Amino acid sequence: MNRRSILIGLFVGGLTLLAADISGTWMADVNLDAGNGTAKFVLKQTGDKLSGTYNGALGEAQVSGSVKGSDVEWSFESGDAGKCTYTGKLEGGKITGTVVYGQLGKGTFTAEKK
């Protein structure tokens, strides 16, 4: 291998090590067709997998999802709404994107780590 290949390999490997870990407590402002609210997520990232808890207007639930680069997705089940799915992008310490709250409708969210 030449020096250039080694340097490129180290650079790409370093970028992987610098990938954001979104583990922690996140507060999300949620805007749905049915109204607005706040949701609290306590997330744990292991590799590209997410697990954790939701606490909000629909009670409490277990969360599962994934992280792929800056793309983030997680979901939980609610007896009142059905499957609730958050799909967003991590940028500058915030996650913004779209949300589907089962039968309650669609909307947008912005989450910040606390």
Secondary structure, 3 states (H helix, E strand, C coil): CCHHHHHHHHHHHHHHHCCCCCCEEEEEEEEECCEEEEEEEEEEEECCEEEEEEEECCEEEEEEEEEECCEEEEEEEECCCEEEEEEEEEECCEEEEEEEEHHHCEEEEEEEEC
